[in-house]
Amino acid sequence: MFDPASFVEEKVGELQKEIDGRAIIAVSGGVDSTVAAVLVNRAIGDRLLAVFVDTGLMRKGETEYVDNLLRELGLNYRIVRAEGEFLSALRGVTDPERKRKIIGNTFVEVFERVAEECGAEYLVQGTIAPDWIESGGGLRDTIKSHHNVGGLPERMNLKLVEPLKDLYKDEVRSVARYLGIPVAERQPFPGPGLAVRILGEVTKEKLELIREANSIVEEEIERGAERGLMERPWQYFAVLLPVKSVGVHGDKRAYGYTVAVRAVESVDGMTAAYSKIPHEVLERISVRITNTLPQVTRVVYDLTNKPPATIEWE
Ligand code: XMP
């Protein structure tokens, strides 16, 4: 049985010996990077700088959420706003793997500047076991390149520290609970963010649309779970499809966007079953999305398991 208390005690001791200079970590507000940051902060205090890069590809309210979280956890941190840089790098790009590479590279460029400024010698990453397994760590073929395992350390000449690399998600969550980090029950969110939930080119207009639609999906599903209509799924979100379809607005024909709603049950993301969401909740999602976003004329629900589909649409 995994024991979070002895894991933390042992790890903090190891980290104190391992890190004898300044360190930097990119935090996303997700469980993995936050737990890694708190562990290293326990070991070396303010010699660790936590950096949150606002790519502009975040969910609604995410930057404010992370800002509060890092402040409450007492970390030494900085928020870097870089939406313009990411959007111009992504202009005209439609291929999902190219999007991931561009986002990964832009991320490295932004992060590198901060690391140089603060004189870091160590790079902390919140890599966990499934990340490197799914990224072709020798055990599986590469399915999607997960940018958080990308070329950061080699390029930056930093020593890599990965305190969670042997843990699985449920173990990381138990460490988070033990450390009192309020991120333990958050759903996973992909590094490339909303960019892989806009099929085709990423534009500011589409980002605003999917950000709003996604927040409606999250709110209505969470409300449905609170009202006892359903269990909260493992992951649930909206996807903007590259097809337009005909609809009516008043007595006029409209030609609008299609939003797909995706919700799945899973343990570790490797396999998944689509969630059997009650129709009452699905209907509220659909009505709210089309009322709030008149550019959307159709909302569909994804009924596919993984395999054969993946959880994300790109
Ligand atoms: P798929 O779509 O491959 O997703 O079934 C499995 C899990 O991984 C997340 N995911 C990503 N996470 N960078 C990430 O950090 C990525 O590029 C990426 N692609 C997928 C996905 O949200 C799901 O939890």
Boltz pocket constraint, residues with backbone or C-beta under 6 A from the ligand:
constraints:
  - pocket:
      binder: B
      contacts: [[A, 100], [A, 143], [A, 144], [A, 145], [A, 146], [A, 147], [A, 148], [A, 188], [A, 189], [A, 190], [A, 191], [A, 192], [A, 235], [A, 268], [A, 269], [A, 270], [A, 306], [A, 309], [A, 310], [A, 311], [A, 312], [A, 313], [A, 314]]
      max_distance: 6.0
